Amino acid sequence: MLKELLEIRDGVTAVIGGGGKTTLLRTLGEELAQHHRVLLCTTTKIMPFAGISWAETAEELDRLRQQHRLLCAGTFLPDSGKLTASLMSMAQLAAWFDYVLVEADGSAQRPLKAHASHEPVIPAEANQTICVVGASGFGRAIAEAAHRPERYAALAKATVDAIATPETEAAVLLAERLHDRIFVNQVETAEELEYAQALAKSLACPVLAGSLWKGEYVVCSY
């Protein structure tokens, strides 16, 4: 199960990076909710999850958690239709749910990401941070594959016109050191698996590769 592969512990888990953060939250949430109470939320902005009830106030959340194992919490933004951070503190949310999965980053739907000084917004209560890397970004120009491409290029000691590779991604991840483990998503071909394995060789943290769409995963390093 994905929970075991990513060693998800009870309490708060932060998810950052690009290439499938929201899908990872939902996939993990549905798996964990088979036996536990699970909350999906954000410290930035997310769209409400289709088919998953969400609450804005503590009263709404308290009522809904008596009826559902999987919920979302956030403050609704009418202009965008998105949810931002919950009105409740992360400590309160963690006290009410066995698992709190937090999308703590934005990537403008790009598969790769470098971070500005105010990013990511990882809650102090998080017991681990998973960085999602989208394999679809490899082989493309940094300018089109990465969110904040100028920052990404600077950390990778490359230009924005250079091709994103496992080596450039490793350079960015090692420079930022924001993660405890890596999940390389969008791995659906042998070439993409080779990219993930090459990335894992450059890092000293657990790396899991796979496809959330297919539900297939390969451990690259422990």
N, C-alpha and C positions, 0 to 999 in steps of 0.2 A: 504493500500500500504506500501511497505517496507520503503519508504521515511518517512512516518508518524511514523511508528513503531520505527524507529531509530532516529527520529527527526533531519533529515538532513537539515541543514540550508544552505542558499546560501553562496558562498565563498569556502574556502578550508577545506576539511575533510581528516584527516589522518587515515589510516587503518593499524593496526599492529597485531602481534600474529601469529597464524598458522591456519591450517584447513580450508582454503577457502578464503583467502584475495582477490586473483585475481578474483575468481568467484563473490565475493561480489561486487567488483568494477564494473564488467561487468553488473551484475543484476541491481544494482542501476543506473548505467549509462544509460542503455536501458530504464528504467522506467522514469528517469528524462528527458531524451531527447525527450520524447513525447511532452513536452511543453517548454523546455529550451535548452540552449547551454551548453554542458557538455564536460569536458576534463578528460581523464584518463591519469595518469602519475605516475612516481615513483621517489623516492630519493635513491633507491637501484638498483635493476635489475628486469625486468619482460620480459616475452616473448611478442612479438606483439600479439594483439588480432585479432583472425581470423575474417575477414569480417569488421573490423573497420580500416579506413584509419589512418595512422600515419604520423607525420611530424617531421623533424629534425631541420629545420631552422625556424626562425620567418616568412620569406617570404612564405615558404611552408604552414605553419600553418595559416597564414592570408588568403591565397588563399583558402585553404580547408574549413575554417570556414564560408566562404560565401556559401558553398554548402552543408555542413553537420551539423547536430545538435550534433552528438556524434563523438569525435575524440580522438586520442591518441597522445601524444608528448613524444619524447625521443631521445637520442643519440644512434645510432646503434653501437653495438659491434660485429664486423665480426667474431671473434673467437668463440663466444657463440651463435650468432644469437639473443641475447637479446637486450633490450633497457635499458639504464641507464638514469640518470637525464637529463632533457631538458636543452638545451643551454640557454633558456630564464629563467629569474628569476621567482620565484613563484608569486611575485607581478604582473609581466607582464601577466602571465597566468590567474591570478584571475581577472585582468582587462578586459580580452577578453572573459571570459566564466562566465556563471551564477554559475556553480558548477565545482569545481576542486576536483576530487577524487584521492588521492595519496596513493599508496602502499609504506609504509614507513618502511618496515621491510622484512626480509627473514626468512624462517623457514626450509629450506631444505626438504620441503614437509612433515614435521612432524606436527601432529595435535596440539601439545602443544609446548610452547616456553618459555625459560628464556633468558634474554638479557645480552650480554656483555656490557662493559662500553661504547663502541662506538655506541651502538644500543639503541632504534630504531632511525631513522633519521627523526624526526618529524619537518616539516617546521614551522618556527615561525609564519607564517600566518594562521596556522590551527585553526579553531574555535572549533573543537572537535576531539578527538581521540577515535576510536572504536577498541577495542581489540577482535579479533576473536579467539575463543577457539574451537578446534575440539573434539566433544564428542567421536569420535572413539578412542581417546587416553586414556579414562578412562578404568580401568580394565587391562591395559597393563603395563609392567615394564617401569619405567621412562626412562631407557636406550634406549628403542626402541620407546617410544611415544613422547619424548621431544627433541627438538633441544637445544643444549647445556645442556645435561642431568646432568653433574656435577654441573653446576650452578643452575639448577632447583632443584636438590636434596638438595643442600646446603641451598637454600632459604626455601625449604619445611621441612628442618630438617629431612631428610630421606636419604636413600642410593639410588644409581642408580638402584639397583635391586628391590627396593620397588615398589609397585603397585601405579600407578597414580590414584588419586581419586579426587572428588570435594574438599576435604579438602586440599590435597597437592596443587591443582591448586589455591584455595583461598589464601593459604599462600604465593604463588609466586606473585600473583596479588597484594596482600596487601603490600608485601615487596617492590615491584617495583613502584607501584602507577604511572603508565604511561598512564592510560586510563581514559576516562570520562564515558564510557559505555561498556558493554560486549555483544557480539553476540556469542551465543553457536551454532555453525553450526553442521551439520551431525547428527541432532537429528531426527531419523527415527523409533525409537522403544519406547515403554513405559518405558523401563529401561533407555534409553538415556535421555528421558524427566525428569525422576526422578533425574538423575545425574545433569542436568541443574538446576532444582529447588533446589537441595541441595546446589549447588554452589551459587545460588542467595541469599540464606538465610545467607550466610557468608559474603556477600558484601553489601556495602552501596551505590550502584550505580544502574542505570537502567540495567536490564538484559533481553535480548530477546533470545529465543531459537527457533530453527527451522531447516529446510532443504532447502538450496538454490536449490538443485536438484529437490525437490518436490514442492517448492514454498509455503510451509506451515510454519506458525510461531505462537508461543505462548509467550505472555508477562509473564515473571516470576517475575519481580519486576520493579517498576517505579523509 
